[in-house]
Amino acid sequence: MPFWKTEMKELAPGVFAYVQADGTWFVSNAGLIIGKEDAIVIDSLSNEKRVRVFMEEIAKTTDKPVRLLINTHSHGDHIWTNHFFKEAKVICHERCREATLAAAEVDPATYEENFPGLNLDGAQITPQDITFENKLTLYTDDLKVQMIYNGPAHTTEDIFIYLEEAGIVFCGDLLFYLCTPLALMGHISGWIATLDLLAGLGAEIYIPGHGPVTNKNGLLESREYLLHIQNETKKRFDAGMDPFIAAKDIDLGEFAKWTNPERIVANVERLYSEFRGEEPGAPLDGTSILQKMMKL
């Protein structure tokens, strides 16, 4: 399996990626942008232990207060510790806030039942304060920070953060690198289109939501995974194959080395939904799909 370490990695003056080793379920990356007066954090983490380590790394890096927290989407490993950044206003896409509110009645601890060993101590759902629809730009000193939505992809609400002058993109879960992408709640055709957009930016550095920092080549590898399973799944859909049998039948090739290859089950189910003509992000039986992933 690929290996990378947990670290606060400086990408440009005042711009850092906080990368967590392994990148498996609920182990995500975050970001930090430091200005003269305050700082911006990109995504919070899944539990108190992880976010406190992240906050210690922030404190080692700057004494500026975190005034703004950007959520790239509503999945728990990116929002469950928003409340630890007490001075920050939280911003996201309007659909992200809607999804956050819809999940507010679900106790995060219920996930522990399906993921043995998962620790969600300190996790809670905190709705965001500010939303936007397609694009929002802010400036921290002279640095232009663009938040952009390009439609359903990993979920129906993902945004990316583009620092054009620095040639850096914080992709959130629009990019999984050396970790298997997951489209259970999204739209794979739209995801491929968004990766095409990201590749066309010509940035030098892409920070995935899971996995090590990479460049355009890493982005294109993730795109190749989606294209591969899209093509292979269509053959099996047209042949009338059961989706779970199809998932087990698909040869992942080099992608089998990426963490969590069992996510092929969820991705095939999502592609079957797309091939049936259902709307992006149409509800699927998540519990049943999760059980099949764990079985695989």
N, C-alpha and C positions, 0 to 999 in steps of 0.2 A: 504494500500500500504506500502511496505517497506520504511524505512527512514534512511538516513545517512547524515552527515553534510559535508560542504565544509571545507577542511583542508589540510595543508601541513603536511604529516605524515612521521615521520622518521622510516625507515624499518631496517636500519643497519647504522653503521658509514659512513656518507657521502652519503647515498642513501635515497632518499625521493620520495614519491608519492604525487602528488597534485590531490586530489579527489574533484570533484564537486558534490554537492548535486543534487538529482533528477535523473540525468543521462539520461534525455529524449533527444528528437531530438536536435542536435547541442550543447549538454552539455556533454563534454567529459573530460577525465582525462589526466594528463601529468606526467612527471617525471623529477627528478633532481639528477645528480650524481656530487659530488664535489671532485675535486682533490686538490693537493697542490698549483697548479698554476692557474687552470681554472676550468670551470664547463661544463657539458653536460646537455642539456635539451632534453627531449623526448616528441615530439609533441607540437605544438602551439594550440591556441584555436580559437573560432569562431568569436569573435569580439573584438574591442578595449577595451571595458569595462572589459570583462573577462580576457583578457591577461594582462591588467595593474594591476589587483588585483593579478594575478599569479606572475607578476614581482615584486610587492611589497613583496610578501611572499618569493620570491627568495632573495631579498635584506635583508630581516630580517634573512635569514638563512646563507648567505655567502656574502662576498665582492669580491669573485673571479669572473672574467668576464666569460660570457658564450661564449665559442669559437666554440662549435659544437652543432648543433640541428639535431636530428634524427626524420624523419617523418616515422611513421609506415605504412602509406598508404596515398592515395591522397584525401580522403574525406575532405571537407572544414573545418569541426570542428577540424581537426588535422593539417591543413596547412595554413588556411586563415590569420594567424597573424605571419607567419614566418618573415616578414619584420620588426617586432618590435625588433628582436634579431639581431641588426645591425652588431655586431662584429662576428657573428657566420657563419661558413660554414654549409650548410644544406646537409644531406646525406639521401638516401633512396634506395629502390630497383629500378632497371632500368625501370621496368614497371610503377612504381609509378611516376617517372618523365615524362614518356610518357603520362600517364593519366593526370598529372598536366598541361602539355603543351596543350593537347587536350581540356582541360576545360578553358584555358586562355581567350578564346573569350566570355565566359559566365560571365555576371555581377553577382557577388554573390547576389546582391540585388533582382534578379529575384526570389530567393528562398522565399523572404518575401511575395510574392504574394500567395504562396501555404501554407505558415505557418503563419497565422495571429498572430501578436504580436512578431514575430521573429525580433531581432535587429542585423543587420550585419554591423553596423557603423564601419569603419576602416578595414573591410575585403578586402583582395585582394589576387590574385594568384601570387605567386613568385616561379618560377622554382628552383629546388634544384641544388646544385653545384656538388655533388659527388654521384655516383651510384655504385651498385654492383649487381651481378647476384644471387649467392646462399648463400654465407656466407662471412662475413667480421669481423675480430677481431681487436680491438684496446685495448690499455692499458692506463688507467689513473692511474699513479703511479703503484702500484702492482695489481690493480683491473682489471681483464680480462673482457672486455665487448664484447660479441658476438652478432652480428646481423645476424639472420637466416631467410631464406625464404624456405617454405616447399610446395609451390604450391598454386593454387587457393583455397580460403576458403571464408571469409567474402567478399573479392574482389579477383581479380586475382593477387594482388601485396602485400599482407600483409606480414610484417616481425614481429618477436618478438625479444626482447633484453634479453639475458640470462646472468645473473651474477652468474656463477656456484659456485664460492667459497662462495658467500653470500646466495645461495639458493633462489634467487629472479628472477622472470621473469616479464618483462613489456610486456604484451600481445597485447597492442593496441586493435583493435576491433576483434581480434581473440577470445577475451573473453568478453562477456556481462554477468554481474552477477546481478541478481534481476532486470534486464532490458531485454526486449525481444530481442534476436538476430535478425539481419537483413541481409538477403542474396540476396537482390535485384540484386547486381552486382557480385555475387560470385558463389560458388559451394558447396552445402551442404555436399555431400559425401566427398569432399576434406577437408571441414571444420572439419568434424568428425575425419578424419584421422589426421589432425593437432592437434586437442585436445588430441587424443591418444598419439601423440608424446610429447606434453607438459606434460601430466600426467605422462608419463614415465620418465621425467627428475628427478622426485623426489624432486622438489623444495618445499620449505616451504611456500613461499609467491608468489601469482600471482596477478598482478595488471591489472584489466580489463580496456578496453577503456571506458566503461560506467559501473558505479556501484561501490560499496565499495571494498576495498582490501579484498582478500579471500585466501583460501588455496586450496589444491587439491580437497577437497569435493565440494567447490563452482565451480571449473572447471568441475567436473563430473556432477554437476547439469545442467550446460549449455549444456554439451554434451547430457544429457538425454532429454532436450527439443528438440534438433535437431533430435535425434533418434525417439522421439515420433511423431513429425510432419512428418518425412520421412515415417514412417510406416503407419500413418493414411492417408497421402496424396496418397500413392501408392494404397491403397484400392479404393479410390475415383477416381483416374486416371484410374485404370483398369475397373471401373464401367462406365466410360465415363461421369462422372459428370463435369459440368462447374467449372472452378477453383475458381471463386468467391463464388459459392454455396458451394463448397467443403470447402473453408476457413471458412465460417460461420457455417458449419456443424461439424467441428472438435472440440471436447471437449478438452480444454487445461488443465483441472484439476487444480492442484496447480499453474501451470504456468500462469493462468489467472490473478493472483495477481501481476505478474511482470509488470513493467511500459511498456506502449505502446503495449498491446497485439494485436492491430490492424495490427501489422507487419506480422501476420499470412498470410495476403493477399499476400504480396510480397514473402513470403517464399514458399507458395503454387505455385505461378507462377514460381518461380525459380525451384522448384522440378518438375513441369510439363515439363519445358524445359529440365531438366536432363533426365526425363523418355522418352522424345522424342528422346534422343540421341544427343542433341545439345551440342556444345562445352562449357566448363566452361566459365561463364561470358557472354554468348551469349546475344546480346542486347534484352531487353524487352521494352514494351511500358511503360516507367516510369511514364509519366503523367497520363495515364489511371489507372495504379496501385495505384498511390498516391491518386487519387480521390476516388478510392474504399476503400483504407485504411481509409481515412477521413470519408467516408460514414459509414463505420463499427464503 
